[in-house]
Amino acid sequence: MKKLNTILSLLLAASAPLAVAAPADFEADYAEGRIIVEPQAGITADEFEKSLKSFGAGKAQKLGQSNIHVIDVPHGSEKAIANKLKHNPHFKFAELDVRVPVAATLNDPYLGSEWHIAKIGAPSAWDSTQGAGITIAILDTGVDGTHPDLAPRMVAGRDIYGNSADTSDLCGHGTAVAGAAAAAGNNATGVSGVSGQSKIMPLRIAYKGSDGLCYAYASTIASGVTYAADHGAKVVNVSFSNAPNSTAVQSAGNYLKGKGGLLFVSANNNNRDEGFTPSTALIAVSSTDAYDNRSSFSSYGAFVSLSAPGSNIYTTNKGGSYGAWNGTSFASPVAAGAAALVMAANPSLTADQVQNILFTTAVDLGTAGRDIYFGYGRVNAAAAVLKAKGSTQVVADTSSPTVAIAAPLGSSTVSGLVPVSVNAADNVGVARVELKVNSTVVATDTSAPFAFSWDSKGVANGMASLTAIAYDSAGNVTSSSPVSVNVANSTTTIVTTDTTPPTVRVTNPVAGRVNGNVTVSLSASDNKPASELAVWIYIDGALKASGTGSSLSYNWQTNREPRGTHVVKAVAKDKAGNTSSYSVSVTR
């Protein structure tokens, strides 16, 4: 117990931003030598690389099957380059790779009972479901998979930070978080998590600093979220401070949502309004005590979506023991466990429907409606599962999205890379927006704000018609009114015999695991105008999409495919008949 108290005291000291040693033994609150960016949908591989070079950036590492990239930059240039790319219309976002501590505070010496289980109505929910069939990814310091209350629930995970298979717990925090969410129930051992029959996927996103404390980076969190989504986790928990404020984490949350999952994050332990911007990409959770008061340490703000018990949470400790912990670190997995119960109770629900059920069944605390302290209220697992089971009917979504192209304006003249912005909305949520130029779907964006980088050199000079097509998760679809623009790229006429084949790449997916809806994208170029290129996408030899120009996009519903290896093939052919192809093997 003395050792545990020492660890917890250290975690309390980490609750405020500190400039302490990072892996390379320098002091900074962000990673030196790298930033995180996401290019707009549709930008070609050549133009992406060209843009990075023009700003002095280097190698790009893609995070899983998402469109988020970690970019190498010269040391000392991180802020300058991130700021430049942030204001570039061909990038969705660019930000520093901030470092964050765990969101735990000093533990209470009283090892109390699991008061929070009854408070959220979990025993009543357990009459219907205990979370079987749902995998909860714990993105943390690792998990002690040998703990008797966790071992039966463990599935394979990954050390995201160190790129290894070692998911053992570095600092003890992850083991406690995992137990709060999904410690094995009804096994006559120790404690029960909220969703005691769910599986636990341990993803170690943190490192242990020279000060003995554990820290993560926005990039390792985003990478862990995309890994979890690609590997079938439906609930992801991140109990690290300041995670809700990272655009990269929000983008990863949208990626997870597109796969039918939900991201839960802790709201911080600073007892203040954090001032973070609200986001529908994740569920930020504040902490309550046994009397439904806001915990004294819990941060708050407009970004808070839900609240859950986080004071004196009795849970699993590294090494096989148990202890009581405090912090929004534990409110978040309690809410995540409730989400797993809802998903298990009705697997047909979409991520948006599960989220709506959690919000509408929460116990409204504080001022009526959503407020800055409790969000929509304290999570109520019993009521949420009851609604999911159909005692309160979940109404089918038959409302189509609204969609319109905001820029460029009709009849305007464009050339080169053209920023295209789209306004799209839905009564539940927009799942994706496709940009069609003439008859070719050139790009797909899966998260708001919906925007594209269109290579206008992919069409002949003259009038081109742009249309945006919006889809919601229920399959409702709407096409925008077309916008006609005048393409005016400079041309050079050289009459030669063309024997040079075009180049073509599958830019998404990359080799690895795929899950749910996957945006298949190709990028092509040639020594002749890209407008003369014909392009095709094949999956396992079957033609899925065709078009003209330098880019092509296709929405692949992988869950309809058999499990195993699949081959995605891109083909490009120029006007002279020269042909190239590029293939990627993925596993479902």
Wavefront OBJ file of the C-alpha trace (Angstrom):
o trace
v 0.000 0.000 0.000
v 2.912 2.343 0.727
v 4.185 1.805 -2.813
v 0.748 2.538 -4.258
v 0.449 5.758 -2.254
v 3.860 6.856 -3.527
v 2.817 6.293 -7.133
v -0.435 8.141 -6.597
v 1.332 11.064 -4.964
v 3.502 11.334 -8.046
v 0.431 11.268 -10.261
v -1.091 14.092 -8.247
v 2.026 16.148 -8.857
v 1.552 15.538 -12.591
v -1.962 16.979 -12.672
v -0.633 20.434 -13.650
v 1.358 20.995 -16.878
v 5.050 20.539 -16.175
v 8.138 20.788 -18.358
v 9.902 17.574 -17.430
v 12.177 15.180 -19.228
v 10.755 13.590 -22.360
v 12.197 10.466 -23.989
v 15.195 12.239 -25.513
v 16.002 13.897 -22.174
v 15.012 17.402 -23.252
v 12.502 19.552 -21.420
v 9.401 20.549 -23.367
v 5.627 20.334 -23.152
v 5.519 19.090 -26.734
v 7.591 16.690 -28.826
v 10.577 18.228 -30.556
v 11.214 17.367 -34.177
v 7.631 16.486 -35.129
v 4.126 17.892 -35.542
v 0.734 16.347 -36.345
v -1.204 17.237 -39.503
v -4.162 16.089 -41.555
v -4.286 17.043 -45.245
v -7.654 17.809 -46.778
v -9.371 14.889 -48.487
v -8.492 14.647 -52.165
v -5.012 16.106 -52.115
v -2.805 13.950 -54.343
v 0.261 12.205 -52.968
v 2.545 14.393 -55.097
v 0.906 17.631 -53.947
v 0.986 16.532 -50.298
v 4.713 15.812 -50.446
v 5.300 19.051 -52.354
v 3.413 21.073 -49.720
v 5.434 19.561 -46.877
v 8.734 20.255 -48.609
v 7.759 23.861 -49.307
v 7.332 24.403 -45.565
v 10.567 22.635 -44.627
v 8.814 19.521 -43.275
v 10.146 16.032 -43.856
v 9.006 12.427 -43.675
v 5.304 11.747 -43.050
v 4.084 8.768 -41.027
v 0.419 7.836 -41.494
v -1.500 6.776 -38.355
v -3.188 3.478 -39.165
v -5.849 3.762 -41.853
v -6.753 7.326 -40.862
v -5.676 10.451 -42.737
v -3.710 11.784 -39.731
v 0.061 12.077 -40.220
v 3.008 12.691 -37.919
v 5.512 14.890 -39.757
v 9.239 15.213 -39.095
v 10.374 18.850 -38.889
v 13.688 20.493 -37.985
v 14.183 20.953 -34.237
v 13.124 24.404 -33.159
v 10.767 24.905 -36.113
v 7.763 23.041 -34.682
v 5.657 26.088 -33.778
v 6.466 28.009 -36.946
v 5.702 25.162 -39.346
v 2.555 24.089 -37.481
v 1.287 27.663 -37.614
v 1.975 27.938 -41.359
v 0.257 24.647 -42.169
v -2.668 25.518 -39.888
v -3.461 28.447 -42.170
v -2.954 26.484 -45.384
v -6.366 25.732 -46.963
v -5.149 22.314 -48.099
v -4.699 21.085 -44.504
v -7.585 20.221 -42.188
v -5.377 20.917 -39.165
v -1.785 21.162 -37.981
v -0.724 21.194 -34.343
v 2.125 20.565 -31.954
v 2.463 17.044 -30.601
v 1.634 18.056 -27.036
v 2.653 15.953 -24.042
v -0.010 15.058 -21.467
v 0.027 13.438 -17.997
v -2.499 10.943 -16.648
v -5.689 12.399 -15.165
v -5.483 10.786 -11.711
v -5.164 12.418 -8.316
v -4.192 11.265 -4.832
v -6.059 8.164 -3.663
v -8.246 8.066 -0.579
v -6.743 5.917 2.195
v -10.200 4.403 2.784
v -10.615 1.399 0.566
v -14.370 1.737 0.206
v -16.863 -0.493 -1.500
v -17.879 -0.022 -5.107
v -20.520 2.599 -4.349
v -20.451 3.823 -7.926
v -21.795 0.539 -9.318
v -25.144 0.969 -7.585
v -25.174 4.730 -8.145
v -25.266 4.354 -11.938
v -27.752 1.455 -11.801
v -25.321 -1.130 -13.154
v -26.866 -4.116 -11.284
v -30.226 -3.456 -12.974
v -28.500 -3.158 -16.349
v -26.722 -6.458 -15.711
v -30.083 -8.237 -15.702
v -30.113 -7.600 -19.457
v -26.450 -7.438 -20.418
v -22.975 -7.461 -18.942
v -21.196 -6.250 -22.055
v -20.377 -9.531 -23.797
v -19.219 -9.145 -27.388
v -17.851 -5.608 -26.955
v -14.141 -4.786 -26.816
v -13.025 -1.772 -24.763
v -9.608 -0.392 -25.682
v -7.720 1.063 -22.712
v -5.224 3.630 -24.015
v -2.985 4.163 -21.040
v 0.248 3.220 -19.271
v -0.359 -0.457 -20.043
v -2.434 -3.033 -18.189
v -1.390 -5.787 -15.783
v -2.903 -8.625 -17.781
v -2.051 -11.162 -15.077
v -4.376 -9.552 -12.504
v -6.988 -12.200 -11.585
v -9.843 -9.773 -12.214
v -8.503 -8.731 -15.634
v -6.838 -11.835 -17.070
v -10.132 -13.463 -18.196
v -11.055 -10.344 -20.162
v -7.772 -9.594 -21.955
v -7.297 -9.661 -25.739
v -4.165 -8.850 -27.729
v -3.047 -5.231 -27.590
v -0.020 -3.194 -28.569
v 2.644 -0.888 -27.196
v 1.873 2.088 -29.441
v 4.623 4.276 -27.993
v 7.402 1.702 -28.227
v 6.062 -0.206 -31.254
v 6.205 -3.569 -29.546
v 3.901 -6.248 -28.159
v 4.716 -5.366 -24.529
v 1.579 -3.972 -22.867
v 2.630 -4.418 -19.241
v 1.775 -1.497 -16.972
v 4.581 1.038 -16.498
v 2.976 3.148 -13.770
v -0.100 1.309 -12.459
v -2.606 3.818 -13.802
v -3.809 1.758 -16.772
v -4.551 -1.295 -14.626
v -6.816 0.770 -12.375
v -8.590 2.343 -15.357
v -9.142 -1.062 -16.997
v -10.687 -2.446 -13.810
v -13.126 0.454 -13.522
v -14.368 -0.234 -17.044
v -14.354 -4.007 -17.299
v -12.957 -6.006 -14.371
v -14.457 -9.491 -14.612
v -17.876 -9.745 -13.018
v -19.557 -12.666 -11.251
v -16.266 -14.484 -10.700
v -16.132 -14.456 -6.886
v -12.950 -12.386 -7.108
v -12.234 -8.809 -6.087
v -14.305 -6.181 -7.873
v -16.624 -5.887 -10.843
v -16.153 -3.405 -13.640
v -19.186 -1.662 -15.106
v -19.087 -3.940 -18.156
v -17.665 -7.108 -16.639
v -18.021 -9.377 -19.663
v -16.478 -7.004 -22.189
v -13.008 -7.659 -23.525
v -10.078 -5.375 -22.663
v -7.629 -4.345 -25.398
v -4.517 -2.857 -23.724
v -2.830 -0.162 -25.798
v 0.211 1.372 -24.135
v 0.462 4.966 -25.362
v 2.742 6.267 -22.590
v 6.384 6.248 -21.613
v 7.987 6.502 -18.190
v 10.063 9.638 -17.797
v 13.292 9.996 -15.866
v 11.184 11.511 -13.052
v 9.311 8.208 -12.678
v 6.045 9.631 -14.021
v 4.144 8.442 -17.093
v 3.279 10.719 -20.013
v 1.706 10.336 -23.443
v 1.670 12.500 -26.556
v -1.237 13.594 -28.711
v 0.282 11.533 -31.527
v 0.391 8.318 -29.475
v -3.206 8.885 -28.328
v -4.409 9.486 -31.904
v -2.411 6.490 -33.122
v -3.905 4.315 -30.374
v -7.449 5.394 -31.211
v -6.999 4.582 -34.911
v -5.353 1.252 -34.026
v -8.299 0.369 -31.782
v -10.771 1.307 -34.519
v -8.908 -0.733 -37.132
v -8.814 -3.742 -34.806
v -12.482 -3.863 -33.882
v -12.744 -2.046 -30.537
v -16.110 -0.294 -30.174
v -15.323 1.674 -27.007
v -12.035 3.518 -26.431
v -10.989 5.174 -23.172
v -8.278 7.824 -22.787
v -7.680 8.989 -19.211
v -5.021 11.618 -19.898
v -5.194 15.328 -19.177
v -5.874 17.787 -22.005
v -6.744 15.056 -24.529
v -10.110 16.730 -25.364
v -8.227 19.831 -26.555
v -6.193 18.099 -29.285
v -7.509 18.355 -32.846
v -5.574 15.184 -33.699
v -7.373 13.276 -30.941
v -10.707 14.703 -32.113
v -9.969 13.625 -35.684
v -9.089 10.129 -34.459
v -12.356 10.131 -32.501
v -14.263 10.904 -35.696
v -12.399 8.072 -37.420
v -13.463 5.704 -34.623
v -17.044 6.952 -34.828
v -17.034 6.150 -38.533
v -16.281 2.548 -37.543
v -19.222 2.467 -35.111
v -17.180 3.228 -31.970
v -17.106 5.924 -29.293
v -14.176 7.703 -27.660
v -14.322 8.605 -23.949
v -11.814 11.043 -22.452
v -11.282 12.455 -18.976
v -12.025 16.124 -18.323
v -8.901 16.942 -16.221
v -8.409 17.396 -12.464
v -7.704 21.112 -12.207
v -10.980 22.290 -10.573
v -11.418 24.983 -13.223
v -13.137 25.796 -16.496
v -10.621 24.471 -19.023
v -12.063 26.560 -21.854
v -11.810 23.691 -24.357
v -14.016 23.850 -27.463
v -16.870 21.296 -27.447
v -16.524 18.453 -29.952
v -18.930 15.766 -31.152
v -15.934 13.531 -31.932
v -15.504 12.442 -28.308
v -17.310 12.241 -24.982
v -15.527 14.246 -22.294
v -16.426 13.082 -18.776
v -16.297 15.081 -15.542
v -16.308 13.464 -12.097
v -19.020 13.165 -9.432
v -18.993 11.931 -5.843
v -21.323 9.627 -3.909
v -23.815 12.469 -3.397
v -23.989 13.455 -7.089
v -21.927 16.562 -6.460
v -19.090 17.548 -8.760
v -15.893 16.097 -7.325
v -13.752 18.833 -5.797
v -10.885 18.150 -8.202
v -12.934 17.807 -11.412
v -12.397 20.265 -14.239
v -15.409 21.551 -16.154
v -16.414 23.583 -19.173
v -18.624 23.628 -22.253
v -16.672 20.664 -23.655
v -17.989 18.282 -20.943
v -20.555 15.842 -22.382
v -21.263 13.551 -19.435
v -20.381 13.076 -15.796
v -19.756 9.832 -13.916
v -18.507 8.687 -10.512
v -14.784 9.395 -10.136
v -14.298 9.830 -6.368
v -13.020 6.903 -4.322
v -13.415 4.312 -7.090
v -12.420 0.891 -5.802
v -10.659 -0.959 -8.609
v -7.769 -3.189 -9.658
v -4.156 -2.370 -8.873
v -1.010 -3.462 -10.643
v 0.370 -6.605 -9.005
v -2.965 -8.253 -8.244
v -4.242 -6.055 -5.425
v -7.058 -3.513 -5.157
v -7.344 0.111 -4.086
v -9.442 3.260 -4.190
v -8.573 5.930 -6.744
v -9.799 9.454 -7.458
v -9.849 11.412 -10.691
v -11.645 12.012 -13.935
v -9.340 9.172 -15.029
v -11.922 6.866 -13.443
v -15.098 8.751 -14.306
v -14.256 8.266 -17.988
v -13.967 4.430 -17.931
v -17.132 4.183 -15.792
v -19.004 6.013 -18.571
v -17.185 3.936 -21.203
v -18.324 0.766 -19.447
v -21.929 2.001 -19.573
v -21.568 2.561 -23.323
v -20.354 -1.032 -23.737
v -23.472 -2.251 -21.913
v -25.699 -0.263 -24.267
v -23.897 -1.602 -27.350
v -24.151 -5.178 -26.103
v -27.841 -4.737 -25.281
v -28.615 -3.693 -28.862
v -25.797 -4.328 -31.359
v -27.817 -2.754 -34.191
v -27.426 0.733 -32.725
v -25.121 3.193 -34.474
v -22.456 5.085 -32.549
v -24.553 8.248 -32.735
v -27.596 6.397 -31.366
v -25.585 4.959 -28.467
v -24.243 8.406 -27.665
v -27.752 9.903 -27.827
v -29.074 7.207 -25.468
v -26.340 7.951 -22.926
v -27.086 11.686 -23.111
v -30.895 11.459 -22.940
v -30.994 8.933 -20.094
v -28.378 10.627 -17.907
v -29.513 11.940 -14.524
v -29.770 15.700 -15.047
v -27.696 17.394 -12.350
v -27.056 21.100 -11.847
v -29.012 23.494 -14.062
v -31.623 21.972 -16.347
v -30.243 20.580 -19.586
v -26.599 20.444 -20.559
v -24.324 22.501 -18.329
v -20.604 23.059 -17.914
v -20.256 20.939 -14.759
v -22.112 17.709 -15.602
v -22.706 17.883 -19.357
v -26.005 16.153 -20.071
v -25.893 14.622 -16.594
v -24.508 11.717 -14.578
v -24.463 8.495 -16.570
v -27.341 6.098 -15.822
v -26.527 2.595 -17.060
v -29.885 1.118 -16.012
v -31.957 3.652 -17.944
v -29.611 3.580 -20.925
v -29.769 -0.204 -21.301
v -33.539 -0.147 -20.847
v -33.877 2.370 -23.678
v -31.471 0.422 -25.867
v -33.481 -2.763 -25.356
v -36.523 -0.995 -26.763
v -38.631 -0.327 -23.650
v -38.328 3.247 -24.847
v -38.418 2.879 -28.624
v -35.359 4.001 -30.561
v -36.858 5.817 -33.557
v -35.446 4.876 -36.958
v -33.632 7.715 -38.702
v -35.374 8.557 -41.980
v -34.233 12.182 -42.250
v -31.749 12.925 -45.013
v -28.779 15.259 -44.506
v -28.600 18.750 -45.930
v -25.594 19.629 -48.066
v -24.338 22.564 -50.129
v -21.026 23.615 -51.653
v -19.897 26.832 -49.949
v -16.778 27.425 -52.069
v -15.796 27.873 -54.827
v -18.671 30.002 -56.072
v -20.495 29.163 -59.276
v -18.949 30.507 -62.492
v -15.676 31.346 -60.749
v -12.375 30.613 -62.485
v -10.056 28.091 -60.808
v -6.674 26.520 -61.430
v -4.202 24.195 -59.720
v -5.185 22.913 -56.266
v -8.645 24.238 -55.444
v -9.965 24.375 -51.851
v -13.561 23.129 -51.813
v -15.621 23.655 -48.657
v -18.976 21.996 -48.019
v -21.708 22.697 -45.481
v -23.372 19.455 -44.391
v -25.678 18.733 -41.452
v -27.987 15.994 -40.225
v -30.437 15.373 -37.401
v -28.126 12.637 -36.049
v -24.783 13.019 -37.782
v -23.147 13.152 -41.213
v -21.126 9.982 -41.806
v -19.272 11.146 -44.900
v -19.310 13.621 -47.765
v -18.126 12.748 -51.271
v -16.934 15.315 -53.811
v -17.877 14.488 -57.383
v -16.297 16.363 -60.302
v -18.267 15.754 -63.476
v -18.894 12.005 -63.189
v -15.926 11.060 -60.958
v -15.907 10.832 -57.144
v -12.508 12.403 -56.521
v -12.436 12.460 -52.700
v -14.295 11.509 -49.522
v -14.229 13.338 -46.172
v -15.524 11.640 -43.037
v -15.383 14.432 -40.458
v -16.518 18.025 -40.116
v -15.637 20.625 -41.183
v -16.055 18.969 -44.574
v -13.465 20.239 -47.035
v -11.405 19.018 -49.964
v -8.335 19.820 -52.033
v -9.310 19.250 -55.641
v -6.597 18.940 -58.289
v -8.258 20.866 -61.121
v -5.524 19.681 -63.509
v -7.399 16.368 -63.481
v -10.043 17.807 -65.827
v -9.750 19.573 -69.170
v -9.861 23.349 -69.291
v -13.380 24.708 -69.529
v -16.488 24.306 -67.392
v -16.531 21.546 -64.747
v -19.424 20.562 -62.496
v -18.875 20.023 -58.756
v -21.390 18.123 -56.604
v -21.203 17.185 -52.912
v -23.005 14.043 -51.744
v -23.729 13.638 -48.015
v -24.513 10.346 -46.265
v -25.672 9.722 -42.704
v -25.030 6.541 -40.721
v -28.554 5.264 -41.448
v -27.882 5.342 -45.189
v -29.895 8.461 -46.014
v -28.230 10.431 -48.808
v -28.539 13.912 -50.356
v -26.773 15.519 -53.315
v -26.064 19.232 -53.385
v -27.005 21.510 -56.208
v -24.163 21.394 -58.759
v -21.684 24.254 -58.912
v -20.081 24.949 -62.279
v -16.596 26.478 -62.376
v -14.286 27.494 -65.191
v -11.011 25.520 -65.110
v -8.133 27.530 -66.566
v -4.808 25.765 -66.127
v -1.809 26.752 -68.243
v -1.080 24.261 -71.011
v 1.944 23.411 -73.104
v 1.497 21.540 -76.356
v 4.423 19.246 -77.215
v 3.893 16.656 -79.910
v 5.973 13.590 -78.995
v 5.520 9.874 -78.907
v 4.456 9.015 -75.371
v 5.934 5.762 -74.085
v 6.067 6.750 -70.400
v 3.462 5.029 -68.217
v 1.639 7.075 -65.572
v 2.330 6.634 -61.885
v -0.472 5.532 -59.567
v -0.676 4.835 -55.837
v -3.270 3.586 -53.402
v -3.092 6.334 -50.787
v -5.653 4.623 -48.550
v -5.794 2.010 -47.152
v -2.211 1.062 -46.369
v -1.152 -2.514 -45.693
v -2.615 -3.716 -42.388
v -5.990 -4.289 -40.740
v -9.228 -2.762 -42.005
v -12.611 -2.570 -40.322
v -15.998 -1.001 -41.047
v -16.310 1.586 -43.803
v -12.956 2.257 -45.461
v -12.268 5.109 -47.869
v -10.273 3.690 -50.766
v -8.329 6.451 -52.520
v -5.912 6.496 -55.417
v -3.576 9.222 -56.652
v -2.207 9.330 -60.205
v 0.113 11.510 -62.271
v 1.673 11.454 -65.718
v 4.104 13.278 -68.011
v 1.016 14.423 -69.959
v -1.982 16.334 -68.545
v -3.727 14.467 -65.731
v -7.048 15.239 -67.431
v -6.127 12.589 -70.014
v -5.837 9.828 -67.395
v -8.396 7.070 -66.906
v -8.344 5.487 -63.443
v -9.921 2.421 -61.841
v -10.211 0.849 -58.369
v -10.461 -2.936 -58.034
v -10.983 -5.022 -54.895
v -10.127 -8.705 -55.166
v -10.225 -8.345 -58.946
v -13.704 -6.811 -59.075
v -14.113 -3.307 -60.499
v -15.511 -0.966 -57.826
v -15.007 2.559 -59.207
v -13.790 4.286 -62.343
v -13.205 7.840 -63.450
v -10.805 10.302 -64.999
v -8.141 12.583 -63.590
v -5.546 12.428 -60.828
v -7.707 11.077 -57.993
v -10.518 8.618 -57.370
v -12.365 7.589 -54.203
v -14.605 4.671 -53.218
v -16.398 3.811 -49.951
v -15.663 0.149 -49.176
v -17.961 -1.559 -46.665
v -15.469 -4.136 -45.408
v -17.875 -5.761 -42.937
v -19.642 -7.305 -45.934
v -16.423 -9.062 -46.925
v -15.230 -12.446 -45.623
v -12.488 -12.367 -43.022
v -9.002 -12.780 -44.388
v -6.738 -11.063 -46.911
v -8.070 -8.730 -49.599
v -6.233 -6.961 -52.415
v -6.952 -3.331 -53.299
v -5.658 -2.439 -56.758
v -5.386 0.959 -58.467
v -4.921 1.198 -62.251
v -4.142 4.268 -64.374
v -4.020 4.523 -68.155
v -2.908 7.529 -70.212
v -4.165 8.674 -73.618
v -1.363 6.827 -75.408
v -2.429 3.540 -73.813
v 0.412 3.284 -71.278
v -0.828 1.572 -68.103
v 0.392 1.266 -64.501
v -1.034 -0.451 -61.438
v -0.440 -0.503 -57.701
v -1.738 -3.040 -55.179
v -2.121 -3.128 -51.399
v -2.995 -6.212 -49.354
v -5.126 -5.714 -46.253
v -6.655 -8.024 -43.668
v -10.176 -7.906 -42.346
l 1 2 3 4 5 6 7 8 9 10 11 12 13 14 15 16 17 18 19 20 21 22 23 24 25 26 27 28 29 30 31 32 33 34 35 36 37 38 39 40 41 42 43 44 45 46 47 48 49 50 51 52 53 54 55 56 57 58 59 60 61 62 63 64 65 66 67 68 69 70 71 72 73 74 75 76 77 78 79 80 81 82 83 84 85 86 87 88 89 90 91 92 93 94 95 96 97 98 99 100 101 102 103 104 105 106 107 108 109 110 111 112 113 114 115 116 117 118 119 120 121 122 123 124 125 126 127 128 129 130 131 132 133 134 135 136 137 138 139 140 141 142 143 144 145 146 147 148 149 150 151 152 153 154 155 156 157 158 159 160 161 162 163 164 165 166 167 168 169 170 171 172 173 174 175 176 177 178 179 180 181 182 183 184 185 186 187 188 189 190 191 192 193 194 195 196 197 198 199 200 201 202 203 204 205 206 207 208 209 210 211 212 213 214 215 216 217 218 219 220 221 222 223 224 225 226 227 228 229 230 231 232 233 234 235 236 237 238 239 240 241 242 243 244 245 246 247 248 249 250 251 252 253 254 255 256 257 258 259 260 261 262 263 264 265 266 267 268 269 270 271 272 273 274 275 276 277 278 279 280 281 282 283 284 285 286 287 288 289 290 291 292 293 294 295 296 297 298 299 300 301 302 303 304 305 306 307 308 309 310 311 312 313 314 315 316 317 318 319 320 321 322 323 324 325 326 327 328 329 330 331 332 333 334 335 336 337 338 339 340 341 342 343 344 345 346 347 348 349 350 351 352 353 354 355 356 357 358 359 360 361 362 363 364 365 366 367 368 369 370 371 372 373 374 375 376 377 378 379 380 381 382 383 384 385 386 387 388 389 390 391 392 393 394 395 396 397 398 399 400 401 402 403 404 405 406 407 408 409 410 411 412 413 414 415 416 417 418 419 420 421 422 423 424 425 426 427 428 429 430 431 432 433 434 435 436 437 438 439 440 441 442 443 444 445 446 447 448 449 450 451 452 453 454 455 456 457 458 459 460 461 462 463 464 465 466 467 468 469 470 471 472 473 474 475 476 477 478 479 480 481 482 483 484 485 486 487 488 489 490 491 492 493 494 495 496 497 498 499 500 501 502 503 504 505 506 507 508 509 510 511 512 513 514 515 516 517 518 519 520 521 522 523 524 525 526 527 528 529 530 531 532 533 534 535 536 537 538 539 540 541 542 543 544 545 546 547 548 549 550 551 552 553 554 555 556 557 558 559 560 561 562 563 564 565 566 567 568 569 570 571 572 573 574 575 576 577 578 579 580 581 582 583 584 585 586 587 588
